[in-house]
């Protein structure tokens, strides 16, 4: 298993991106920051990208990367996100 980060910039502010968000939730992703999600998966970052790309427009930006391992953060306010990170990532430290 690996942890893959999904980050996007959506350039159609009035478009409904619910399908993208529902897809991310359906694969077990946790919504960490405004446009930043993490998912624990057996898929590669490329495979996560290829599916997520079906839910965005051609001018939107999408980045996926394998971030399995250590993580540092500050002021993450959602305790569910912090709990998910503790259960699904390597060494974690709040700065």
PyMOL CGO cylinders between C-alpha atoms (Angstrom):
from pymol import cmd
from pymol.cgo import CYLINDER

trace = [
    CYLINDER, 0.00, 0.00, 0.00, 1.11, 3.55, -0.64, 0.3, 1, 1, 1, 1, 1, 1,
    CYLINDER, 1.11, 3.55, -0.64, -0.22, 7.00, 0.16, 0.3, 1, 1, 1, 1, 1, 1,
    CYLINDER, -0.22, 7.00, 0.16, -0.92, 9.15, -2.88, 0.3, 1, 1, 1, 1, 1, 1,
    CYLINDER, -0.92, 9.15, -2.88, -1.53, 12.89, -2.73, 0.3, 1, 1, 1, 1, 1, 1,
    CYLINDER, -1.53, 12.89, -2.73, -4.04, 14.44, -5.13, 0.3, 1, 1, 1, 1, 1, 1,
    CYLINDER, -4.04, 14.44, -5.13, -3.94, 18.18, -5.68, 0.3, 1, 1, 1, 1, 1, 1,
    CYLINDER, -3.94, 18.18, -5.68, -5.82, 20.23, -8.23, 0.3, 1, 1, 1, 1, 1, 1,
    CYLINDER, -5.82, 20.23, -8.23, -6.60, 23.74, -9.38, 0.3, 1, 1, 1, 1, 1, 1,
    CYLINDER, -6.60, 23.74, -9.38, -10.01, 23.95, -10.99, 0.3, 1, 1, 1, 1, 1, 1,
    CYLINDER, -10.01, 23.95, -10.99, -10.38, 26.84, -13.41, 0.3, 1, 1, 1, 1, 1, 1,
    CYLINDER, -10.38, 26.84, -13.41, -14.15, 26.77, -13.87, 0.3, 1, 1, 1, 1, 1, 1,
    CYLINDER, -14.15, 26.77, -13.87, -15.38, 28.27, -10.58, 0.3, 1, 1, 1, 1, 1, 1,
    CYLINDER, -15.38, 28.27, -10.58, -19.06, 27.86, -11.42, 0.3, 1, 1, 1, 1, 1, 1,
    CYLINDER, -19.06, 27.86, -11.42, -18.75, 24.27, -12.62, 0.3, 1, 1, 1, 1, 1, 1,
    CYLINDER, -18.75, 24.27, -12.62, -19.95, 21.48, -10.37, 0.3, 1, 1, 1, 1, 1, 1,
    CYLINDER, -19.95, 21.48, -10.37, -16.97, 19.31, -9.45, 0.3, 1, 1, 1, 1, 1, 1,
    CYLINDER, -16.97, 19.31, -9.45, -19.05, 17.01, -7.25, 0.3, 1, 1, 1, 1, 1, 1,
    CYLINDER, -19.05, 17.01, -7.25, -18.20, 14.02, -9.46, 0.3, 1, 1, 1, 1, 1, 1,
    CYLINDER, -18.20, 14.02, -9.46, -14.48, 14.53, -8.78, 0.3, 1, 1, 1, 1, 1, 1,
    CYLINDER, -14.48, 14.53, -8.78, -15.02, 14.89, -5.04, 0.3, 1, 1, 1, 1, 1, 1,
    CYLINDER, -15.02, 14.89, -5.04, -17.36, 11.88, -4.94, 0.3, 1, 1, 1, 1, 1, 1,
    CYLINDER, -17.36, 11.88, -4.94, -14.79, 9.84, -6.84, 0.3, 1, 1, 1, 1, 1, 1,
    CYLINDER, -14.79, 9.84, -6.84, -12.04, 10.79, -4.38, 0.3, 1, 1, 1, 1, 1, 1,
    CYLINDER, -12.04, 10.79, -4.38, -14.27, 9.89, -1.43, 0.3, 1, 1, 1, 1, 1, 1,
    CYLINDER, -14.27, 9.89, -1.43, -15.23, 6.59, -3.11, 0.3, 1, 1, 1, 1, 1, 1,
    CYLINDER, -15.23, 6.59, -3.11, -11.58, 5.49, -3.23, 0.3, 1, 1, 1, 1, 1, 1,
    CYLINDER, -11.58, 5.49, -3.23, -11.14, 6.35, 0.44, 0.3, 1, 1, 1, 1, 1, 1,
    CYLINDER, -11.14, 6.35, 0.44, -9.42, 9.70, 0.05, 0.3, 1, 1, 1, 1, 1, 1,
    CYLINDER, -9.42, 9.70, 0.05, -9.40, 12.16, 2.92, 0.3, 1, 1, 1, 1, 1, 1,
    CYLINDER, -9.40, 12.16, 2.92, -9.85, 15.89, 2.21, 0.3, 1, 1, 1, 1, 1, 1,
    CYLINDER, -9.85, 15.89, 2.21, -6.87, 17.50, 3.96, 0.3, 1, 1, 1, 1, 1, 1,
    CYLINDER, -6.87, 17.50, 3.96, -6.82, 21.10, 2.64, 0.3, 1, 1, 1, 1, 1, 1,
    CYLINDER, -6.82, 21.10, 2.64, -8.88, 23.10, 0.12, 0.3, 1, 1, 1, 1, 1, 1,
    CYLINDER, -8.88, 23.10, 0.12, -7.69, 21.24, -2.97, 0.3, 1, 1, 1, 1, 1, 1,
    CYLINDER, -7.69, 21.24, -2.97, -5.44, 18.61, -1.38, 0.3, 1, 1, 1, 1, 1, 1,
    CYLINDER, -5.44, 18.61, -1.38, -6.47, 15.01, -0.72, 0.3, 1, 1, 1, 1, 1, 1,
    CYLINDER, -6.47, 15.01, -0.72, -4.65, 11.89, 0.47, 0.3, 1, 1, 1, 1, 1, 1,
    CYLINDER, -4.65, 11.89, 0.47, -5.57, 8.31, -0.35, 0.3, 1, 1, 1, 1, 1, 1,
    CYLINDER, -5.57, 8.31, -0.35, -4.13, 5.00, 0.85, 0.3, 1, 1, 1, 1, 1, 1,
    CYLINDER, -4.13, 5.00, 0.85, -4.14, 2.68, -2.14, 0.3, 1, 1, 1, 1, 1, 1,
    CYLINDER, -4.14, 2.68, -2.14, -2.51, -0.16, -4.03, 0.3, 1, 1, 1, 1, 1, 1,
    CYLINDER, -2.51, -0.16, -4.03, -2.70, 1.99, -7.18, 0.3, 1, 1, 1, 1, 1, 1,
    CYLINDER, -2.70, 1.99, -7.18, 0.27, 4.00, -8.43, 0.3, 1, 1, 1, 1, 1, 1,
    CYLINDER, 0.27, 4.00, -8.43, 0.18, 7.79, -8.56, 0.3, 1, 1, 1, 1, 1, 1,
    CYLINDER, 0.18, 7.79, -8.56, -0.18, 7.46, -12.35, 0.3, 1, 1, 1, 1, 1, 1,
    CYLINDER, -0.18, 7.46, -12.35, -3.20, 5.17, -12.00, 0.3, 1, 1, 1, 1, 1, 1,
    CYLINDER, -3.20, 5.17, -12.00, -4.85, 7.55, -9.51, 0.3, 1, 1, 1, 1, 1, 1,
    CYLINDER, -4.85, 7.55, -9.51, -4.16, 10.41, -11.92, 0.3, 1, 1, 1, 1, 1, 1,
    CYLINDER, -4.16, 10.41, -11.92, -5.58, 8.59, -14.95, 0.3, 1, 1, 1, 1, 1, 1,
    CYLINDER, -5.58, 8.59, -14.95, -8.92, 7.99, -13.27, 0.3, 1, 1, 1, 1, 1, 1,
    CYLINDER, -8.92, 7.99, -13.27, -9.20, 11.40, -11.55, 0.3, 1, 1, 1, 1, 1, 1,
    CYLINDER, -9.20, 11.40, -11.55, -8.40, 13.16, -14.84, 0.3, 1, 1, 1, 1, 1, 1,
    CYLINDER, -8.40, 13.16, -14.84, -11.77, 11.94, -16.16, 0.3, 1, 1, 1, 1, 1, 1,
    CYLINDER, -11.77, 11.94, -16.16, -13.52, 14.25, -13.68, 0.3, 1, 1, 1, 1, 1, 1,
    CYLINDER, -13.52, 14.25, -13.68, -11.83, 17.57, -14.52, 0.3, 1, 1, 1, 1, 1, 1,
    CYLINDER, -11.83, 17.57, -14.52, -11.87, 19.98, -17.45, 0.3, 1, 1, 1, 1, 1, 1,
    CYLINDER, -11.87, 19.98, -17.45, -9.07, 20.21, -20.02, 0.3, 1, 1, 1, 1, 1, 1,
    CYLINDER, -9.07, 20.21, -20.02, -7.75, 23.48, -18.58, 0.3, 1, 1, 1, 1, 1, 1,
    CYLINDER, -7.75, 23.48, -18.58, -7.74, 22.32, -14.94, 0.3, 1, 1, 1, 1, 1, 1,
    CYLINDER, -7.74, 22.32, -14.94, -4.49, 21.39, -13.22, 0.3, 1, 1, 1, 1, 1, 1,
    CYLINDER, -4.49, 21.39, -13.22, -4.06, 18.00, -11.56, 0.3, 1, 1, 1, 1, 1, 1,
    CYLINDER, -4.06, 18.00, -11.56, -1.11, 16.57, -9.66, 0.3, 1, 1, 1, 1, 1, 1,
    CYLINDER, -1.11, 16.57, -9.66, -0.80, 13.15, -8.05, 0.3, 1, 1, 1, 1, 1, 1,
    CYLINDER, -0.80, 13.15, -8.05, 2.30, 11.88, -6.29, 0.3, 1, 1, 1, 1, 1, 1,
    CYLINDER, 2.30, 11.88, -6.29, 3.35, 9.06, -4.03, 0.3, 1, 1, 1, 1, 1, 1,
    CYLINDER, 3.35, 9.06, -4.03, 3.93, 10.57, -0.58, 0.3, 1, 1, 1, 1, 1, 1,
    CYLINDER, 3.93, 10.57, -0.58, 4.29, 7.38, 1.40, 0.3, 1, 1, 1, 1, 1, 1,
    CYLINDER, 4.29, 7.38, 1.40, 6.50, 8.12, 4.37, 0.3, 1, 1, 1, 1, 1, 1,
    CYLINDER, 6.50, 8.12, 4.37, 7.08, 10.94, 6.78, 0.3, 1, 1, 1, 1, 1, 1,
    CYLINDER, 7.08, 10.94, 6.78, 4.84, 13.98, 7.08, 0.3, 1, 1, 1, 1, 1, 1,
    CYLINDER, 4.84, 13.98, 7.08, 4.94, 17.22, 9.04, 0.3, 1, 1, 1, 1, 1, 1,
    CYLINDER, 4.94, 17.22, 9.04, 2.10, 19.68, 9.53, 0.3, 1, 1, 1, 1, 1, 1,
    CYLINDER, 2.10, 19.68, 9.53, 0.79, 22.52, 11.58, 0.3, 1, 1, 1, 1, 1, 1,
    CYLINDER, 0.79, 22.52, 11.58, -2.72, 23.71, 12.40, 0.3, 1, 1, 1, 1, 1, 1,
    CYLINDER, -2.72, 23.71, 12.40, -4.65, 20.92, 10.68, 0.3, 1, 1, 1, 1, 1, 1,
    CYLINDER, -4.65, 20.92, 10.68, -8.00, 21.58, 12.28, 0.3, 1, 1, 1, 1, 1, 1,
    CYLINDER, -8.00, 21.58, 12.28, -9.94, 18.47, 11.35, 0.3, 1, 1, 1, 1, 1, 1,
    CYLINDER, -9.94, 18.47, 11.35, -9.20, 15.74, 13.92, 0.3, 1, 1, 1, 1, 1, 1,
    CYLINDER, -9.20, 15.74, 13.92, -10.49, 13.10, 11.47, 0.3, 1, 1, 1, 1, 1, 1,
    CYLINDER, -10.49, 13.10, 11.47, -7.76, 14.10, 8.99, 0.3, 1, 1, 1, 1, 1, 1,
    CYLINDER, -7.76, 14.10, 8.99, -5.05, 13.91, 11.66, 0.3, 1, 1, 1, 1, 1, 1,
    CYLINDER, -5.05, 13.91, 11.66, -6.40, 10.53, 12.81, 0.3, 1, 1, 1, 1, 1, 1,
    CYLINDER, -6.40, 10.53, 12.81, -6.39, 9.27, 9.20, 0.3, 1, 1, 1, 1, 1, 1,
    CYLINDER, -6.39, 9.27, 9.20, -2.81, 10.43, 8.72, 0.3, 1, 1, 1, 1, 1, 1,
    CYLINDER, -2.81, 10.43, 8.72, -1.68, 8.67, 11.91, 0.3, 1, 1, 1, 1, 1, 1,
    CYLINDER, -1.68, 8.67, 11.91, -3.29, 5.46, 10.71, 0.3, 1, 1, 1, 1, 1, 1,
    CYLINDER, -3.29, 5.46, 10.71, -2.13, 5.57, 7.09, 0.3, 1, 1, 1, 1, 1, 1,
    CYLINDER, -2.13, 5.57, 7.09, 1.25, 7.26, 6.86, 0.3, 1, 1, 1, 1, 1, 1,
    CYLINDER, 1.25, 7.26, 6.86, 4.76, 6.86, 8.24, 0.3, 1, 1, 1, 1, 1, 1,
    CYLINDER, 4.76, 6.86, 8.24, 6.33, 9.00, 10.92, 0.3, 1, 1, 1, 1, 1, 1,
    CYLINDER, 6.33, 9.00, 10.92, 4.17, 12.02, 11.61, 0.3, 1, 1, 1, 1, 1, 1,
    CYLINDER, 4.17, 12.02, 11.61, 5.01, 15.17, 13.47, 0.3, 1, 1, 1, 1, 1, 1,
    CYLINDER, 5.01, 15.17, 13.47, 2.99, 18.26, 14.19, 0.3, 1, 1, 1, 1, 1, 1,
    CYLINDER, 2.99, 18.26, 14.19, 5.26, 21.29, 13.94, 0.3, 1, 1, 1, 1, 1, 1,
]
cmd.load_cgo(trace, "trace")
